[in-house]
Amino acid sequence: MRDEFTAALKDAMRAGDKRRVSTVRLITSALKDRDIEARGAGRGPLTDEEILGLLQKMVKQRQESLKIYEDNNREDLASQEREEIAIILGFMPQQMDEAAVAAAIDGVIADTGAAGMKDMGKVMAALKEKFAGRMDFGKASAAIKAKLAG
């Protein structure tokens, strides 16, 4: 994925796409920060799954900002956030739809033998391992709670 960011930055610079250049630079900067943090903790560079998690976090931050800007009638800033979200999502795999998420949750619950709320962590860990970057784990968490509680 790191090579993908470098190539995207070069292409955006050649094309003169300022928004894409700044967004890709934000991604690479956040990635370097996380790599430095990982080195300090005695780990190696981030894996692709961890990078996808970082990208998801960046999208979520921008969605929160977008809502605030829209609520305050700041269309100029809102459009900037929308553009950044679209650029970041371009680096992520296709997100799963609700039916696919439900099927994945059912499959993981069956695989892990989860029977109640005490198994929630086990189910979440298995989902994150199998579907990193392809599912919104906040929404999946609520669905898992509903299935394990009911």
N, C-alpha and C positions, 0 to 999 in steps of 0.2 A: 504494500500500500504506500510505503514511503516513496517509492519510485513513481507511483501514480501522481502523488502530490507534486513532486519535482517537475514531472512532464507537464502537468496542468498549469503550473506556475509559468514555465517557459512559454507554453502556448498562449496563455493569457497576456503575457508581456509582449509577445510578438503581435498579437491581435489588438493590443492597446485597450483591453477590457479592464478598466481600473477597478470596478467592483469585484470582478473575479480575482484579480491580482491581490487586492487587499484581503479578501476572504480566505484565499489559499494561504496567504502569509499568516493570517490569524490561526489557521489550522496548524501550520508547521510550527508556529511559536508555542501554541498550547502543547503540541506533541513534544517539543524540546523541553518544556517545563516539566512535563510528566516523566520524560526520560531521566532528567536530572534528579527528580524526586525519587525515582525507582533506584537509580544508582546509589543515592544516599541511604536507601533501605537495603542495599546489598543485592538488588535484583538487576537483571539485564534490561535491555531496551524493551519497550512495550510490544506485545504480540499483536497480531492483526485483530484478535477479538477485543483486546483492550483499546486499540485504536478505534474500533467501531463503537465501543462504549463511550469513548471521548467524543466522537462525532455526535452520538445520540444526545449526550449532555449539552453539547453546543447548540443543537437544534432546539432542545427543550428551553434553553436560556433565551434563545431568540423568539420562540413562540410566546414566552411570558412577556418579553419586552414588546412584542407586536401587539399583544392584547392591551397593554398599558398605553401604548401610542394610539391605538384605535379608540380607546376609551376617552383619551384626551384630545381627539381630533388633530393628531399630528401625522397627517397622511404622508408627508415627506419622509419622516423617520420610519413609519410603518412600511412603506414601499421598500426602503433599504433593508429592513429586516426580512421581508418576503424574499427579496433577491438573494440574501445571504443563506436563508433556509434552503432555497432551491439549489444553490451551488453546493452546499454541504450534503444535501440529500443525493446529489449526483454521484458522490463518492461511496454511498452506502448501497448495500444490496436492496432489492425490492422488498418493501415491508409486507408482512403477511396480513391478509384481510381477517376479519373477525371469525369467519368460519374456520380458516386455517389455524388461527390461534386456539380456538376451542378444541379442534381436533388434536393439536399438538399437546394441549393441556391434558386431554383425556388419555392420550397415549403415554405421556410421562407418568401420570397418576397410576395407570395400569402397570407400567414397567417398574416403578419404584414400590408398588404395593402400598401407596399412601392410603391411610384409612381415616385420618382425622386431622385437626388443626395442628397437632404436634409434628406432623410430617410436612408442613408448609415449606420449611427451609430446604428440605431435601428436594421437593418438587421444583422450587425456584432455582436451586443450584443446577439441577439437571436441565431445566429450560434454558438457563443462561449459557450453559455449556454447548447445547445443541443449536440454539437459535440466536446467538449473539448478533446484534445489529439488525435483526430482521423482525423484531417484535418489540412493542412498547411494554416493558415489564411492569410499569405502574398499573396499566389496565389489566395485564395478565394476572397480577397479584389479586385484584378484586375478583376476577373470575375464578381463580384457584380457591379463594376463601369461600365463595359461594358453593363451589362443588364439594369442598371438603366439609363444610359445615352442614350442607343439606344432604 
